[in-house]
Amino acid sequence: MFIGREKELSALGKLYDEETFQMVVMYGRRRIGKTTLICEFISDKPAIFFTAQEVNDAVNLSRFSKKIYSFFDIPESAGAFENWSDAFEFLAIKAKERRFVLAFDEFPYAAAANRSLKSILQRLIDHSFKDTGLFLILCGSHMGFMENEVLGYKSPLFGRRTAQIKLDGFDYYDAGKMLDSFSNTDKLKLYACIGGTPHYLAQIKSNESFEDNIKRLFFDISGYLYNEPAMLLQQELREPAMYNSIITAIAGGASRLNEIATKINEESPKVSKYLQTLVNLQIVHKLYPFGDNPQNSRRGIYRIADNCYDFWYSFVFPAKPEIESGSGDLIADAEVFGEKLSAYIGKPPFETICQQYMQRANRSGKLPFVATSFGAWWGNDQRNKTQADFDLIAANRKTKQIVLGECKWKDNLNIETQIKKLGDKDHLLEEYTERYYYIFTKESTEQLHDLAGAAVVTTDMLFE
C-alpha cells in the first residue's frame, strides 16, 4: 500500500497533464522512497524506468538500450545504440508521436561513467526534446551531485529543469500510517528511534512489541539497522573515523563547534569543514535561534537531523563490542529502555514531532493565525539574569502574532506549572504583541478543558 507523498504526486500529476516537455529533477537520501514514488506515479502511464548502476559507460548504455527496445517492442537483436545521443534522439522522435515518461534513476552513476552525458542531455533538451511530449525524470541519491552537478548554475543542465522535488523522510504522522497496529505512544517511540525513512519503517513487525522491534533491528548483528548508518556513511564519505567521532559527540550532547572540537580533541577550523559536509548530506543540521540571521548569528547549534542516526550513535555505536559478543538484548534492557530512552525522546525527537504537528495544523488552518515561520529560541534572559528557551515557536512577523510552546515527554506532567513557566518568560520576544501558549505532553490526567491560558496537546491528540 502506497502511503504519503500526496503533495509530490499531485505536483507530478499536474505537470504530466500539461502535455508539454517536462524535466523533473528528483533527489533525496538513500532509502527515502524516491523509486517507490516514481513507480506509483507511472503505474497508470506509459513509461520507461531505467536505473543506472556503478558500471562502465558501455554497460549502462547497453542496459538503457534494452529498456527502450522492450518498451517499443523492438527485438534486442537490433543491438545497443552506438552512443547516448543516438538513444535520446530516438526517444525524441518517438515522443513526438505520443507522450510517455522516461524515469532515469540513479543518474549520478551514469554521469560519472560518461562525463559528457550532462552536455548531451542539455543539447537534446534545447533542440530535440523541447517540442515533444517527453516527461523526463532525472533521479539520484547523491545529494551533492544532484544539487551541484544537475541543479547548480555551473551545470550544463542549469535552467533546463521544469520542476524539482527534494524528497525527505516521512513526518511522524505519515510514519504512523505504517504503524497502525501500535498505540500512539509506541508510534512516536518508534519514529523517535527509527525516523521517517519508509524503507526502515517497513522493517518493523506488527506482531512484535516496541522493545522487541528495537532489539531485533539494532541490537542483533543480523539486524537490518545494526550497521546501516555506518555503511551509508562509508558510501558517501572517505574518512568515516572523523565523521563517526563528530556525530558521536553531537549525540552525546555537544552542540556548538567549540564543544564538539574539544570533545574529540581536534582544532575547530578542521571540525568545521567536516561538519559542513555532514550538513550538506543532511545527516546533521545547523539550527539558529528564532529570529537570528544565519549570516551573522554566533548562536548556531548542531543537531543530528535523522532520528535513526541519532539513536544509533547514542545507543548502538558505543555498545558495538557488547552487541557483537551476543549481549545485545542485555545492553538494550540495561542501557536503552527506561529513563535513558525517555530523556533521548524528549530532546530533540519529541520537539521535532511537535514542530511537525504545528506545521500540519497551520496548513489545515487550525492555528489561531496563519504562521509564516517556525523554529525554537534560546538565549539570554536579561531580566532574570539566566539562560532561557522556547522549545517551539510559530509566528507571523507581519501581524505580530506568535505561539510559544513547551514540549515535555513526561508522564503526569503538571500543566499549570508549565503554563506559569511560560508566563515567566512573557517579556521575551516582546515585539510579538499577540501571544498564544501551547503545552505538548506525553499524557495528562488533568482536566485539560478547565485549564486557562494554554492549549494542551497530548500524544493521542497528535494523531487526531
Salt bridges, closest charged atoms under 4 A:
GLU6 OE2 - LYS177 NZ 3.67
ASP44 OD1 - LYS45 NZ 2.93
GLU89 OE2 - ARG123 NH1 3.62
ASP126 OD2 - ARG160 NH2 2.72
ASP131 OD2 - LYS130 NZ 3.15
GLU149 OE1 - LYS118 NZ 2.74
ASP168 OD1 - LYS166 NZ 2.85
ASP171 OD2 - ARG360 NE 2.58
ASP174 OD1 - LYS177 NZ 3.05
ASP174 OD1 - ARG360 NH2 3.30
ASP186 OD1 - LYS189 NZ 3.53
GLU208 OE1 - ARG216 NE 2.88
GLU228 OE2 - ARG31 NE 2.87
GLU236 OE2 - ARG30 NE 3.99
GLU266 OE1 - LYS270 NZ 3.52
ASP292 OD1 - ARG299 NH2 2.73
ASP306 OD2 - ARG29 NH1 3.46
ASP333 OD1 - LYS215 NZ 3.02
GLU335 OE1 - LYS340 NZ 2.48
GLU351 OE1 - ARG303 NH1 3.42
GLU351 OE2 - LYS347 NZ 2.59
ASP381 OD1 - HIS427 NE2 2.71
ASP391 OD1 - LYS347 NZ 3.67
ASP391 OD2 - LYS408 NZ 3.89
GLU406 OE1 - LYS408 NZ 3.49
GLU406 OE2 - LYS425 NZ 3.05
ASP411 OD1 - LYS442 NZ 3.45
ASP424 OD2 - LYS420 NZ 3.31
ASP426 OD1 - ARG435 NE 2.87
ASP450 OD1 - HIS449 NE2 3.39
